[in-house]
């Protein structure tokens, strides 16, 4: 077994190739994420602001909405673009009635919680759309993403940029620059998400998705990745200690000029082997 999984927490922190910060509690992360979103918007002084948003983590959104309402922050010149969404068997966005719908999650936890006179127009609450992938790419390229916030999947995906299959010849460099697309969801992700989201009913879990590409995500000026789940311990160490490569896509944050990995104290201090 290599040192990735056996080194001490102190050794991990000293050798981590992504800037690392430890937070005491998971709940503190949600408060921080919400505040970073607010600070990013306020720093633009009314200029156009684009934030790439996750559905996972999600508990920051009610906190963000409360801050916006209390501080009377106008979002009229703010664009949110979510990273990804599940697709149905016809490669269309799953119904908003689905319990898995990221669009409904954003509506329920964020947009509907913000006072109508402050919230951005629906045309600025964006998701990548099948058949219109280039529109998302063009928006991010032309406007520039000010901030990207995310968690990390069990296999190292960010958004749904799943590691390529073993027989896929794509190079690390090409994967790091891959654009928005529809794709298969990895078996590991289906198993992990299906176990947590729909109690293991894997046969009805979506098999396809649409995702912003690594190129679009990594173009964000500031990038924050948060890890707080017990099952993220292994991938936390892999993306932090091993060289950046396509088998753990979040490892490409090693190349980002302003990225940070924030982990809970419990996750950081855990020794498994």
Wavefront OBJ file of the C-alpha trace (Angstrom):
o trace
v 0.000 0.000 0.000
v 1.458 3.372 -0.975
v 2.012 6.368 1.264
v -1.122 8.076 -0.052
v -3.247 6.183 2.443
v -0.777 5.456 5.240
v 0.953 8.778 5.915
v -0.027 10.742 9.000
v -2.406 13.707 8.804
v 0.534 16.035 9.390
v 2.472 14.449 6.524
v -0.584 14.706 4.305
v -0.955 18.406 4.991
v 2.756 19.078 4.515
v 2.854 17.319 1.148
v -0.598 18.128 -0.236
v -0.294 19.528 -3.776
v -3.512 21.532 -3.449
v -3.565 24.303 -0.812
v -5.286 22.696 2.174
v -7.279 24.152 5.041
v -8.931 22.307 7.926
v -12.247 23.458 9.405
v -13.571 22.331 12.756
v -17.128 21.465 11.735
v -19.086 20.705 8.568
v -21.726 23.324 9.381
v -19.036 25.991 9.377
v -18.390 25.158 5.729
v -21.912 26.079 4.667
v -21.668 29.425 6.411
v -18.325 30.048 4.712
v -19.566 29.079 1.247
v -22.545 31.398 1.575
v -20.313 34.246 2.735
v -17.834 33.702 -0.119
v -20.718 33.921 -2.583
v -21.909 37.150 -0.987
v -18.406 38.623 -0.858
v -17.744 37.746 -4.496
v -20.941 39.494 -5.608
v -20.338 42.578 -3.454
v -16.740 42.874 -4.640
v -17.938 43.331 -8.227
v -19.841 46.510 -7.246
v -22.788 45.793 -9.512
v -20.735 44.545 -12.461
v -21.687 41.247 -14.048
v -20.861 38.322 -11.777
v -20.856 34.650 -12.773
v -20.681 31.871 -10.192
v -20.493 28.170 -11.052
v -22.705 26.421 -8.514
v -22.942 22.839 -7.239
v -25.776 20.680 -6.028
v -23.597 19.003 -3.461
v -22.931 20.690 -1.142
v -26.352 22.369 -0.912
v -26.898 23.540 2.677
v -25.229 26.867 1.905
v -28.117 28.046 -0.254
v -30.671 28.918 2.469
v -27.880 30.708 4.346
v -26.936 32.619 1.199
v -30.571 33.558 0.570
v -30.923 34.847 4.130
v -27.800 36.982 3.794
v -29.014 38.408 0.481
v -32.381 39.303 1.998
v -30.969 40.778 5.202
v -28.288 42.821 3.440
v -30.568 43.759 0.513
v -28.069 42.578 -2.080
v -29.388 42.878 -5.615
v -28.671 39.842 -7.795
v -29.996 41.486 -10.957
v -26.524 41.472 -12.521
v -25.566 38.028 -11.200
v -25.562 34.800 -13.182
v -25.554 31.362 -11.544
v -24.704 28.431 -13.775
v -24.976 24.999 -12.255
v -22.407 22.384 -13.049
v -24.564 19.531 -14.199
v -27.871 17.697 -14.289
v -29.139 14.150 -14.713
v -30.562 13.083 -18.073
v -33.414 10.689 -18.837
v -33.364 7.738 -21.235
v -33.801 10.149 -24.170
v -30.833 12.317 -23.160
v -33.108 15.124 -22.031
v -32.994 16.841 -18.631
v -34.829 14.742 -16.067
v -38.220 16.052 -15.011
v -38.255 18.790 -12.404
v -40.716 16.561 -10.552
v -37.940 14.018 -9.941
v -36.529 13.945 -6.417
v -33.099 13.956 -8.056
v -33.619 17.149 -10.077
v -30.843 19.626 -9.435
v -33.000 22.362 -10.987
v -35.716 21.802 -8.417
v -33.145 21.725 -5.623
v -31.882 25.151 -6.670
v -35.415 26.511 -6.912
v -36.417 25.169 -3.497
v -33.293 25.991 -1.506
v -32.089 29.149 -3.216
v -34.176 31.088 -5.709
v -37.549 30.752 -3.984
v -35.993 31.855 -0.690
v -34.764 35.198 -2.054
v -37.042 38.232 -2.084
v -38.462 38.700 -5.610
v -37.134 42.246 -5.891
v -33.582 40.970 -5.255
v -33.362 37.617 -7.059
v -31.873 37.413 -10.544
v -34.202 36.820 -13.535
v -34.881 33.201 -14.468
v -32.827 33.739 -17.626
v -29.762 34.088 -15.373
v -30.389 30.849 -13.439
v -28.652 28.515 -15.816
v -27.903 24.848 -16.403
v -26.088 23.225 -19.318
v -28.684 21.981 -21.811
v -28.358 18.952 -24.139
v -27.925 20.169 -27.691
v -26.835 23.608 -26.459
v -23.557 22.663 -24.810
v -21.623 25.316 -26.705
v -23.880 28.048 -25.284
v -22.723 27.267 -21.751
v -19.108 27.197 -22.876
v -19.471 30.508 -24.717
v -21.093 32.208 -21.717
v -18.284 31.173 -19.395
v -15.611 32.084 -21.926
v -17.069 35.519 -22.673
v -18.207 36.530 -19.186
v -15.539 34.756 -17.157
v -16.446 32.779 -14.058
v -15.599 34.630 -10.869
v -15.976 31.641 -8.569
v -16.479 27.881 -8.672
v -17.644 25.953 -5.611
v -17.954 22.187 -5.417
v -17.606 18.936 -3.577
v -15.801 15.886 -4.960
v -17.213 12.534 -6.045
v -15.996 9.233 -4.664
v -13.916 8.644 -7.810
v -12.595 12.200 -7.923
v -15.101 13.724 -10.312
v -15.974 17.405 -10.110
v -19.291 18.255 -11.678
v -19.895 14.986 -13.557
v -16.448 14.861 -15.124
v -16.052 11.146 -14.449
v -12.649 9.508 -14.868
v -12.443 7.959 -18.356
v -12.681 4.194 -18.693
v -9.401 2.288 -18.779
v -9.601 1.744 -22.551
v -10.267 5.416 -23.313
v -7.145 6.799 -25.055
v -7.727 10.437 -24.024
v -4.585 12.026 -22.615
v -4.380 13.806 -19.279
v -3.922 17.125 -21.083
v -6.916 16.600 -23.340
v -9.089 15.570 -20.389
v -8.059 18.658 -18.441
v -9.288 20.737 -21.388
v -12.480 18.799 -22.161
v -15.622 20.864 -22.695
v -19.298 20.625 -21.734
v -20.944 17.394 -22.882
v -23.500 14.648 -22.282
v -21.934 11.478 -20.935
v -22.386 8.224 -19.052
v -22.346 8.338 -15.274
v -19.669 6.094 -13.771
v -20.674 2.928 -11.959
v -19.065 4.188 -8.751
v -21.111 7.377 -8.881
v -24.364 5.558 -9.574
v -23.713 3.267 -6.622
v -22.645 5.999 -4.224
v -25.280 8.564 -5.195
v -28.012 5.948 -5.528
v -27.273 4.601 -2.073
v -27.426 8.072 -0.548
v -30.185 9.684 -2.610
v -32.734 6.937 -3.314
v -31.868 4.283 -0.751
v -30.066 1.973 -3.169
v -32.730 1.719 -5.900
v -29.942 1.592 -8.455
v -32.005 0.129 -11.290
v -33.964 3.391 -11.612
v -31.043 5.736 -11.046
v -30.126 7.871 -14.096
v -27.319 6.488 -16.222
v -26.596 9.677 -18.163
v -25.865 13.300 -17.365
v -24.783 16.611 -18.820
v -21.844 18.403 -17.257
v -19.756 21.506 -17.645
v -16.307 20.481 -18.830
v -13.063 20.583 -16.926
v -11.983 23.481 -19.140
v -14.961 25.562 -18.061
v -14.641 24.702 -14.364
v -10.915 25.341 -14.186
v -11.316 28.701 -15.913
v -12.946 30.142 -12.774
v -10.832 32.809 -11.120
v -11.278 31.267 -7.662
v -11.997 27.614 -6.934
v -13.058 26.127 -3.618
v -13.605 22.410 -3.057
v -15.159 21.142 0.188
v -14.864 17.627 1.605
v -16.797 16.523 4.653
v -18.203 13.017 4.004
v -16.570 9.951 5.498
v -16.341 8.330 2.046
v -14.290 11.269 0.721
v -11.241 10.386 2.837
v -9.585 8.250 0.167
v -10.135 10.645 -2.716
v -9.048 13.570 -0.526
v -5.661 11.957 -0.155
v -5.432 10.783 -3.763
v -6.085 14.198 -5.328
v -3.823 15.899 -2.810
v -0.785 13.649 -2.870
v -0.634 11.971 -6.278
v 0.251 13.714 -9.527
v -2.641 15.331 -11.375
v -4.170 12.909 -13.844
v -7.429 11.886 -15.505
v -8.094 8.981 -13.125
v -8.940 11.512 -10.390
v -10.176 14.636 -12.201
v -10.234 16.876 -9.116
v -6.458 16.429 -8.973
v -6.207 18.970 -11.812
v -6.878 21.623 -9.161
v -3.157 21.270 -8.522
v -2.702 23.386 -11.669
v -5.176 26.114 -10.680
v -3.656 29.450 -9.569
v -6.236 30.103 -6.838
v -7.672 26.793 -5.646
v -8.163 25.542 -2.107
v -9.289 22.241 -0.646
v -11.199 22.679 2.609
v -11.783 19.571 4.753
v -13.354 18.882 8.111
v -11.170 18.158 11.114
v -12.695 14.680 11.418
v -11.793 13.848 7.830
v -8.330 15.310 8.114
v -7.424 13.514 11.348
v -8.862 10.132 10.357
v -6.355 7.272 10.034
v -7.744 4.245 8.216
v -4.616 2.169 7.694
l 1 2 3 4 5 6 7 8 9 10 11 12 13 14 15 16 17 18 19 20 21 22 23 24 25 26 27 28 29 30 31 32 33 34 35 36 37 38 39 40 41 42 43 44 45 46 47 48 49 50 51 52 53 54 55 56 57 58 59 60 61 62 63 64 65 66 67 68 69 70 71 72 73 74 75 76 77 78 79 80 81 82 83 84 85 86 87 88 89 90 91 92 93 94 95 96 97 98 99 100 101 102 103 104 105 106 107 108 109 110 111 112 113 114 115 116 117 118 119 120 121 122 123 124 125 126 127 128 129 130 131 132 133 134 135 136 137 138 139 140 141 142 143 144 145 146 147 148 149 150 151 152 153 154 155 156 157 158 159 160 161 162 163 164 165 166 167 168 169 170 171 172 173 174 175 176 177 178 179 180 181 182 183 184 185 186 187 188 189 190 191 192 193 194 195 196 197 198 199 200 201 202 203 204 205 206 207 208 209 210 211 212 213 214 215 216 217 218 219 220 221 222 223 224 225 226 227 228 229 230 231 232 233 234 235 236 237 238 239 240 241 242 243 244 245 246 247 248 249 250 251 252 253 254 255 256 257 258 259 260 261 262 263 264 265 266 267 268 269 270 271 272 273
